[in-house]
Amino acid sequence: MNIVFKALNDPTRRAILEMLQAKDMTAGEIADKFNISFPSISHHLDLLKQAKLVFAEKEGQFVYYSLNTTVVDEILKWFLQFKSKKK
């Protein structure tokens, strides 16, 4: 779970997750949305993959990234355990 929180701690990675919520994207499409270098975007995508927040699937020359909603569901379930019960 620590790697998930580390991945979520960065605003660029959170923005990437928000973009992937709308549609699957290539690394190039993601990089085009930011004013940072492609190697930096690649690093962010690698951290998101390590945290299992995204899937990466190679199709020809391109790698398509998609949101892993299973991990998101697990995070929500983990947070909900702390919800206080009203007496």
C-alpha positions as a Markdown table, in Angstrom:
| # | Residue | x | y | z |
|---|---|---|---|---|
| 1 | Met | 0.0 | 0.0 | 0.0 |
| 2 | Asn | 2.9 | 2.4 | 0.6 |
| 3 | Ile | 3.9 | 2.4 | -3.0 |
| 4 | Val | 0.3 | 3.3 | -3.9 |
| 5 | Phe | 0.4 | 6.3 | -1.6 |
| 6 | Lys | 3.9 | 7.3 | -3.0 |
| 7 | Ala | 2.5 | 7.2 | -6.5 |
| 8 | Leu | -0.6 | 9.3 | -5.5 |
| 9 | Asn | 1.5 | 11.8 | -3.7 |
| 10 | Asp | 2.6 | 13.5 | -7.0 |
| 11 | Pro | 0.3 | 15.9 | -8.8 |
| 12 | Thr | 1.6 | 14.9 | -12.2 |
| 13 | Arg | 0.8 | 11.2 | -11.5 |
| 14 | Arg | -2.7 | 12.2 | -10.2 |
| 15 | Ala | -3.3 | 14.2 | -13.4 |
| 16 | Ile | -2.3 | 11.1 | -15.5 |
| 17 | Leu | -4.7 | 9.0 | -13.6 |
| 18 | Glu | -7.5 | 11.5 | -14.2 |
| 19 | Met | -6.7 | 11.5 | -17.9 |
| 20 | Leu | -6.8 | 7.7 | -18.0 |
| 21 | Gln | -10.2 | 7.7 | -16.4 |
| 22 | Ala | -11.6 | 9.2 | -19.6 |
| 23 | Lys | -9.7 | 6.9 | -22.0 |
| 24 | Asp | -6.7 | 4.7 | -22.6 |
| 25 | Met | -3.7 | 6.7 | -23.9 |
| 26 | Thr | -0.3 | 6.1 | -25.3 |
| 27 | Ala | 2.8 | 7.4 | -23.5 |
| 28 | Gly | 3.2 | 10.0 | -26.2 |
| 29 | Glu | -0.4 | 11.2 | -25.9 |
| 30 | Ile | 0.1 | 11.6 | -22.1 |
| 31 | Ala | 3.4 | 13.4 | -22.6 |
| 32 | Asp | 1.8 | 15.8 | -25.0 |
| 33 | Lys | -0.4 | 17.1 | -22.2 |
| 34 | Phe | 2.5 | 18.1 | -20.0 |
| 35 | Asn | 5.3 | 20.6 | -20.3 |
| 36 | Ile | 7.9 | 18.2 | -19.0 |
| 37 | Ser | 10.4 | 15.8 | -20.7 |
| 38 | Phe | 9.3 | 12.5 | -22.1 |
| 39 | Pro | 11.8 | 10.6 | -19.8 |
| 40 | Ser | 10.1 | 12.3 | -16.8 |
| 41 | Ile | 6.7 | 11.2 | -18.0 |
| 42 | Ser | 8.1 | 7.7 | -18.5 |
| 43 | His | 9.3 | 7.7 | -14.9 |
| 44 | His | 5.9 | 8.8 | -13.7 |
| 45 | Leu | 4.2 | 6.0 | -15.7 |
| 46 | Asp | 6.7 | 3.5 | -14.4 |
| 47 | Leu | 5.9 | 4.4 | -10.8 |
| 48 | Leu | 2.1 | 4.1 | -11.5 |
| 49 | Lys | 2.8 | 0.7 | -13.0 |
| 50 | Gln | 4.8 | -0.4 | -10.0 |
| 51 | Ala | 1.9 | 0.7 | -7.8 |
| 52 | Lys | -0.4 | -1.3 | -10.1 |
| 53 | Leu | -2.6 | 1.8 | -10.6 |
| 54 | Val | -2.2 | 1.5 | -14.4 |
| 55 | Phe | -1.9 | -1.3 | -16.9 |
| 56 | Ala | 0.5 | -1.0 | -19.9 |
| 57 | Glu | -0.1 | -2.9 | -23.1 |
| 58 | Lys | 2.2 | -2.8 | -26.0 |
| 59 | Glu | 0.6 | -2.6 | -29.5 |
| 60 | Gly | 3.2 | -2.4 | -32.2 |
| 61 | Gln | 5.4 | 0.6 | -31.5 |
| 62 | Phe | 3.1 | 2.1 | -28.9 |
| 63 | Val | 2.4 | 1.3 | -25.3 |
| 64 | Tyr | -1.2 | 2.0 | -24.2 |
| 65 | Tyr | -1.9 | 2.8 | -20.6 |
| 66 | Ser | -5.2 | 2.2 | -18.9 |
| 67 | Leu | -6.5 | 2.8 | -15.4 |
| 68 | Asn | -6.5 | -0.3 | -13.1 |
| 69 | Thr | -9.8 | 0.1 | -11.4 |
| 70 | Thr | -9.3 | -3.0 | -9.2 |
| 71 | Val | -6.6 | -1.3 | -7.2 |
| 72 | Val | -8.7 | 1.9 | -6.9 |
| 73 | Asp | -11.5 | -0.3 | -5.5 |
| 74 | Glu | -9.1 | -1.8 | -3.0 |
| 75 | Ile | -7.9 | 1.7 | -1.9 |
| 76 | Leu | -11.5 | 2.8 | -1.4 |
| 77 | Lys | -12.2 | -0.3 | 0.7 |
| 78 | Trp | -9.1 | 0.3 | 2.8 |
| 79 | Phe | -10.2 | 3.9 | 3.4 |
| 80 | Leu | -13.8 | 3.0 | 4.2 |
| 81 | Gln | -12.6 | 0.8 | 7.1 |
| 82 | Phe | -11.8 | 4.0 | 9.0 |
| 83 | Lys | -15.2 | 5.5 | 8.6 |
| 84 | Ser | -16.6 | 6.1 | 12.1 |
| 85 | Lys | -19.8 | 4.3 | 13.0 |
| 86 | Lys | -22.5 | 6.5 | 14.5 |
| 87 | Lys | -23.8 | 5.4 | 17.8 |
